[in-house]
Amino acid sequence: MKNKQVHVAVVQSAPQLFDKQSAMDKIVSMTREAAGQGAQLVVFPEVFLPGYPRGLSFGARVGSRTTEGRKDFERYWESAIEVPGAETDIFGELAKELGVYLVIGVVERDQEYSKGTLYNTMLYVGPEGGLLGKHRKLVPTGSERLLWGQGDGSTLTVIDTPFGRIGGLICWENYMPLARTAMYAQGIDLYIAPTADARDTWQSTIRHIACEGRCFVISCNQYATKASYPDDLSCYADIEDDEEILSRGGSAIVGPLGEYVVKPLYDQEGIMMSTLDLSQIAQSRFDFDAVGHYSRPDVFQLVVNDKKQEIVRRATQM
């Protein structure tokens, strides 16, 4: 029997960009604060560690890259983490000490091959201290493709918990109807949607997903200002004429009928708390279940390749 309630905390904040320790310190302190208010599930934004480099070009134009931009990228690469690694061990210890589930957006550095590729990754950490799973963003959006590689179907992760199944997609992956369907088909109850999109249209997206998936949607964004950017970056000039607030936030929680449980928070840092009534999920699926009684598998079918994609296969593996 699943628990009928869960206490959720959504963190809207940002670290000092490219500063791994700043992000780690905030994760520890804000998780402690949320747990102190009774949170059982604590959610951090997209690539919170080491921050979303909004507005930066890394010296790239179509057909050329600058030496200075490559150095800025190296700095971003150095601030990424390996999964598993020392930082995920710290997350595990923190989650175990406080008895919480943690969902954290990180920049993950590949450790299987060249170690040259970064991924936009969402980590799931459990209250027993273990890394329960991860999801790598399938398609980085626009210029993000210069920074991050593409994930594969092996990380379309959904985790069983005492209060239901948690999982999610990152930012504009949530505009991919087939990716959403792949999540619904795994019985997702708490759909986590970290983002870097602070526009009003994003609110329409998360409300639609909640209503379509008949699940709670927990959306989490950074509140970031120019003060969080190191001014010695070679590409700092890219944002000099921008507004002081670079990301206004907009984190929110939506119920399974598409109504706000917690309305969007804008223009400030904060921890948004709510107790979710999970009985609403079954009630909402009474008249619509996208992968159940409202599906037509005789007409539409989705094939998901959930195998890990190997660049190199040794003869001994064949």
C-alpha positions in Angstrom: 0.0 0.0 0.0 1.5 3.3 -1.1 1.5 6.3 1.2 -1.4 8.7 0.5 0.6 11.8 1.1 4.1 13.1 0.3 5.8 16.3 1.5 7.7 17.9 -1.5 10.2 20.7 -1.6 11.1 22.5 -4.9 14.3 24.6 -4.7 14.5 27.7 -6.9 18.0 29.0 -6.7 21.4 29.1 -8.5 25.0 28.6 -7.5 28.0 30.6 -8.6 28.4 29.5 -12.2 31.3 27.1 -12.9 31.8 26.8 -9.2 31.3 23.2 -8.1 31.8 23.9 -4.4 29.2 26.7 -4.5 26.6 24.3 -5.9 27.5 21.6 -3.4 27.2 24.0 -0.5 23.8 25.1 -1.7 22.6 21.6 -2.2 23.6 20.6 1.3 22.2 23.7 3.0 19.0 23.9 1.1 18.3 20.2 1.5 18.8 20.5 5.2 16.4 23.5 5.3 13.8 21.6 3.3 14.1 18.5 5.4 13.8 20.6 8.5 10.3 21.7 7.2 9.3 18.0 6.7 10.2 17.4 3.1 10.4 13.8 1.9 11.3 14.6 -1.7 13.6 17.6 -2.5 14.0 18.7 -6.2 16.7 20.9 -7.6 16.8 22.6 -11.0 18.3 21.6 -14.4 22.1 21.4 -14.2 22.1 23.1 -10.8 25.6 21.7 -10.4 27.5 23.8 -11.7 24.8 26.0 -13.1 23.1 26.8 -16.5 25.3 29.1 -18.6 22.5 31.1 -20.0 23.6 33.7 -22.6 27.1 32.5 -23.0 28.4 31.7 -26.5 31.7 30.0 -25.6 33.2 31.8 -28.5 31.3 29.8 -31.0 29.9 30.8 -34.4 28.8 28.6 -37.3 32.1 27.3 -38.7 34.4 28.6 -36.0 35.4 28.5 -32.3 37.8 30.8 -30.5 40.7 29.8 -28.3 39.2 31.9 -25.5 35.9 30.1 -25.8 37.6 26.7 -25.6 39.1 27.8 -22.3 35.7 28.8 -21.0 34.4 25.3 -22.0 37.4 23.7 -20.2 36.3 25.6 -17.1 32.8 24.2 -17.4 34.2 20.7 -18.0 36.3 21.0 -14.9 33.2 21.9 -12.8 31.3 18.9 -14.0 31.0 15.6 -12.0 31.4 11.9 -12.7 28.5 9.6 -11.9 29.0 7.7 -9.7 31.7 9.7 -8.0 32.7 11.7 -4.9 29.8 14.2 -5.3 27.2 11.5 -5.6 28.6 9.8 -2.5 28.0 13.1 -0.7 24.5 13.3 -2.0 23.9 9.7 -0.8 25.2 10.5 2.7 23.0 13.6 2.9 19.9 11.8 1.7 20.5 9.0 4.2 21.1 11.4 7.1 18.0 13.4 6.5 15.8 10.5 5.2 14.8 12.2 2.0 14.7 11.4 -1.7 16.8 13.9 -3.8 16.5 14.8 -7.4 19.4 17.0 -8.6 20.3 18.3 -12.0 24.0 18.1 -12.8 26.5 18.3 -15.6 27.9 14.8 -15.9 31.3 14.1 -17.4 31.5 10.9 -19.3 33.9 8.4 -17.7 33.5 5.4 -20.0 35.3 6.6 -23.1 37.3 9.8 -23.7 35.9 11.8 -20.8 35.5 14.6 -23.3 31.7 14.7 -23.4 29.4 16.3 -21.0 25.7 15.4 -20.4 22.8 17.3 -18.9 21.8 14.7 -16.3 19.1 14.3 -13.6 20.1 12.2 -10.6 17.8 10.2 -8.3 19.2 9.5 -4.8 17.3 7.5 -2.1 17.0 7.8 1.7 19.1 4.7 2.1 22.0 6.5 0.6 22.1 4.9 -2.8 22.1 6.4 -6.3 18.8 5.0 -7.6 19.2 6.1 -11.2 19.8 8.9 -13.6 18.4 10.4 -16.8 20.5 12.0 -19.5 18.7 14.6 -21.6 17.9 13.0 -25.0 18.2 16.1 -27.1 20.0 19.3 -25.9 18.2 22.3 -27.1 19.6 24.8 -29.6 23.1 25.9 -28.7 23.1 23.5 -25.7 24.2 20.9 -28.3 27.6 22.5 -28.3 28.0 21.7 -24.6 26.2 18.4 -24.0 25.9 15.1 -25.7 22.7 13.1 -26.3 21.4 10.6 -23.8 19.9 7.3 -24.9 16.8 5.3 -24.0 18.6 3.4 -21.3 18.1 6.4 -18.9 14.3 6.9 -19.3 14.3 6.3 -15.6 11.3 5.8 -13.3 11.9 5.0 -9.6 9.5 3.2 -7.2 9.1 4.9 -3.9 6.7 4.4 -0.9 4.6 7.3 -2.3 4.5 6.3 -6.0 6.7 6.2 -9.0 8.9 9.2 -9.7 10.7 10.1 -12.9 10.8 12.9 -15.5 12.2 14.6 -18.5 14.4 17.7 -18.7 13.2 21.0 -20.1 12.3 20.9 -23.8 12.3 17.1 -23.8 8.9 17.6 -22.4 7.8 18.9 -25.8 8.5 15.4 -27.2 5.2 13.6 -27.3 6.7 10.1 -27.6 9.2 10.7 -24.8 6.3 11.7 -22.5 4.4 8.6 -23.6 7.4 6.5 -22.7 7.2 7.9 -19.2 3.5 7.5 -18.8 3.8 3.9 -19.8 6.0 3.3 -16.8 3.3 4.3 -14.4 4.7 7.7 -13.4 2.9 9.4 -10.6 5.3 12.3 -9.7 6.6 13.7 -13.0 9.7 15.9 -12.4 10.3 18.6 -15.1 13.4 20.7 -14.3 13.8 23.5 -16.9 15.7 26.6 -17.9 12.5 28.0 -19.5 11.0 30.9 -17.5 8.5 32.0 -20.2 4.7 32.0 -19.6 4.4 29.3 -22.3 6.2 26.8 -20.0 3.4 27.0 -17.5 1.0 25.8 -20.3 3.3 22.9 -20.9 3.5 21.6 -17.4 -0.2 22.0 -16.9 -0.9 20.1 -20.1 1.5 17.3 -19.0 -0.2 17.0 -15.6 -3.6 16.7 -17.3 -2.4 14.4 -20.1 -0.4 12.1 -17.8 -2.9 12.3 -14.8 0.1 12.8 -12.6 1.6 15.5 -10.3 4.1 17.7 -12.2 7.0 19.2 -10.2 8.7 21.9 -12.3 11.9 23.4 -11.0 13.9 26.4 -12.5 16.8 28.4 -11.4 16.6 32.0 -10.2 19.9 33.4 -11.6 21.4 36.9 -11.8 24.4 38.3 -13.4 26.0 38.5 -10.0 26.3 34.7 -10.1 28.6 34.8 -13.2 32.4 35.0 -12.8 33.4 38.3 -14.5 36.7 36.9 -15.6 35.1 34.7 -18.3 36.3 35.5 -21.8 32.7 35.4 -23.0 31.3 37.5 -20.1 30.7 40.3 -22.6 27.9 38.1 -24.0 25.7 39.1 -21.1 26.9 42.5 -20.2 24.0 44.3 -21.8 21.4 41.8 -20.5 19.0 42.4 -17.6 20.3 41.8 -14.1 17.9 38.9 -13.7 18.9 36.2 -16.2 16.4 33.6 -15.2 13.3 34.7 -13.2 12.3 31.2 -12.1 8.7 30.1 -12.5 9.0 26.8 -10.4 5.6 25.3 -9.7 3.7 22.2 -8.8 0.6 21.1 -10.7 -2.0 18.5 -9.8 -3.2 15.6 -11.9 -6.2 17.6 -13.3 -4.0 20.4 -14.4 -4.6 22.9 -11.6 -1.8 24.6 -9.7 -1.0 23.1 -6.3 1.7 25.7 -5.9 1.6 28.7 -8.3 4.8 29.8 -10.1 7.4 31.7 -8.0 9.1 34.5 -9.9 11.9 36.9 -9.4 13.3 35.5 -6.2 15.1 32.6 -4.6 13.0 30.2 -2.5 12.1 26.7 -1.4 8.5 25.9 -2.3 6.8 23.4 0.0 3.6 21.4 -0.5 1.9 18.2 0.8 0.5 16.3 -2.1 -2.6 14.2 -1.8 -1.8 11.2 -3.9 -5.3 9.8 -3.8 -6.0 12.5 -6.5 -4.0 10.4 -9.0 -6.4 7.4 -9.1 -9.4 9.8 -9.0 -8.0 11.7 -12.1 -7.5 8.5 -14.1 -11.2 7.6 -13.7 -12.0 9.3 -17.0 -8.6 9.4 -18.8 -5.6 7.2 -18.8 -3.3 7.9 -21.8 -1.7 4.5 -21.7 -4.6 2.5 -20.3 -8.3 2.7 -21.0 -8.0 5.8 -23.2 -5.3 4.2 -25.4 -5.8 2.5 -28.8 -2.9 0.0 -29.2 -4.7 -1.5 -32.2 -4.1 1.9 -33.9 -1.1 3.5 -32.2 2.0 1.8 -30.8 5.3 3.2 -29.5 8.5 1.3 -29.7 11.2 2.4 -27.2 14.8 1.3 -27.5 15.9 1.2 -23.9 19.3 -0.5 -24.6 22.5 1.3 -23.6 24.2 2.4 -26.8 27.8 1.3 -27.0 30.4 3.2 -29.1 32.9 0.3 -28.9 32.1 -3.3 -28.5 34.9 -5.7 -27.7 35.1 -9.0 -29.5 34.6 -10.8 -26.2 31.2 -9.1 -25.9 29.9 -10.4 -29.2 
